[in-house]
Amino acid sequence: MQIIVGFGNKLRGEDAFGVDVISKLQKLNLPGVKLISTFQLTPELSLELQEATQIIFIDAAYCEQEKYRLGCIIEERNKTLLSHHISIKTMMAILENLYDITPNFEVFSMLTNNFNEIKNKSEYEKCLNEVVNFIVSTVKQA
């Protein structure tokens, strides 16, 4: 099963990118796809990801130089084991180490240097639509 996880904070402007993509995808009723919208990645999410053969993670990623560009960013955001928020790498390690599964995964990040508000709504919407259209085209091919 393909699972798409959009994460971010609706109260922090462009940080809501992953959640906003999921909102658009939910309106399309994609067959064979499970959509998950969440504030942040947590260890408990691994329970919902056990059935995945492919996972797509969608979020916003801070980048000082670029904004409103799509990238595939995987960075370790938490440097302490005390954090409840975990990185994509950590989530994949949990799936492998606890459940002995290694689903394929992809990351779609909208690069931004602002999490306070959506500065350019048309560019933000353009990025949303690009990711949604790409996902829809890959689901139809599967």
C-alpha positions in Angstrom: 0.0 0.0 0.0 1.2 3.5 -0.7 1.0 5.9 2.2 1.4 9.6 1.9 2.3 11.6 5.1 2.0 15.3 5.1 3.2 17.1 8.2 3.4 20.6 9.4 1.8 23.3 11.5 -1.2 25.2 10.1 -0.5 28.0 12.5 3.0 28.7 11.1 2.2 29.8 7.5 4.3 27.9 5.0 5.1 25.2 7.5 1.6 23.9 6.7 2.7 22.8 3.2 2.6 19.0 3.9 -0.8 19.3 5.6 -2.2 21.4 2.8 -1.0 18.9 0.1 -2.9 16.2 2.0 -6.0 18.3 2.2 -6.0 18.6 -1.6 -5.3 14.9 -2.1 -8.2 14.0 0.2 -10.6 15.6 -2.2 -9.4 13.2 -5.0 -10.2 9.9 -3.4 -7.1 8.2 -4.8 -7.4 4.4 -5.0 -5.0 2.2 -2.9 -3.6 5.3 -1.2 -3.7 6.0 2.6 -3.3 9.7 3.4 -2.0 10.8 6.8 -2.0 14.5 7.9 -0.1 15.2 11.1 1.5 18.0 13.1 4.8 16.2 13.4 6.4 12.8 13.0 6.2 10.8 16.2 7.2 7.2 17.0 3.5 6.2 17.2 3.1 7.0 13.5 5.2 3.9 12.8 2.2 1.7 13.7 0.2 3.2 10.8 3.1 2.9 8.4 3.7 -0.9 8.9 1.5 -1.8 6.0 3.3 0.5 3.6 5.2 -0.7 0.5 5.9 2.9 -0.4 5.8 6.1 1.7 5.9 9.7 0.5 6.7 12.3 3.1 5.7 15.9 2.4 6.7 18.9 4.4 8.3 22.4 4.3 12.0 22.7 4.8 13.9 25.8 5.8 16.4 27.1 3.3 18.0 30.5 3.6 18.7 31.0 -0.1 15.7 29.4 -1.8 12.0 29.8 -1.4 9.0 28.3 -3.3 11.1 25.6 -4.8 10.6 21.9 -4.5 13.3 19.7 -3.2 14.0 16.4 -1.6 15.4 17.3 1.8 16.2 14.8 4.4 17.9 16.4 7.4 18.1 15.4 11.0 16.2 18.1 12.8 16.4 16.7 16.3 19.7 16.2 17.9 18.4 14.8 21.2 16.7 11.6 22.1 14.4 13.6 24.4 12.4 15.0 21.6 9.1 13.5 20.7 9.4 14.9 17.2 11.5 12.6 15.0 13.1 12.8 11.6 12.2 10.9 8.5 15.5 8.9 8.8 14.6 8.0 12.4 11.1 7.0 11.3 12.5 4.7 8.6 15.0 3.2 11.2 12.1 2.5 13.5 10.2 0.6 10.8 13.3 -1.4 9.9 14.5 -2.2 13.5 11.2 -2.8 15.2 9.1 -4.3 12.4 11.7 -5.6 10.0 10.2 -3.7 7.0 12.0 -1.3 4.6 9.4 0.3 2.4 10.6 2.6 -0.4 10.2 6.2 0.5 10.4 9.6 -1.1 10.5 13.1 0.3 8.9 16.2 -1.2 9.8 19.5 0.5 8.9 23.0 -0.4 11.9 25.1 0.4 11.1 28.3 2.4 12.8 30.8 4.5 9.7 31.9 6.4 7.4 30.0 8.7 5.5 33.0 10.0 3.1 33.5 7.1 2.5 32.6 3.5 4.4 35.5 1.8 3.5 34.7 -1.8 0.2 32.8 -2.1 0.4 32.2 -5.8 3.9 30.7 -5.6 2.8 28.6 -2.6 -0.3 27.3 -4.5 1.9 26.6 -7.5 4.1 24.3 -5.4 1.1 22.6 -3.8 -0.4 21.9 -7.3 2.9 20.6 -8.6 3.2 18.0 -5.8 -0.4 17.0 -6.0 -0.3 16.6 -9.8 2.9 14.5 -9.6 1.4 12.3 -6.9 -1.8 11.8 -8.9 0.2 10.9 -12.1 2.3 8.3 -10.2 -0.8 6.8 -8.6 -2.5 6.4 -12.0 0.7 4.7 -13.4 0.8 2.2 -10.5 
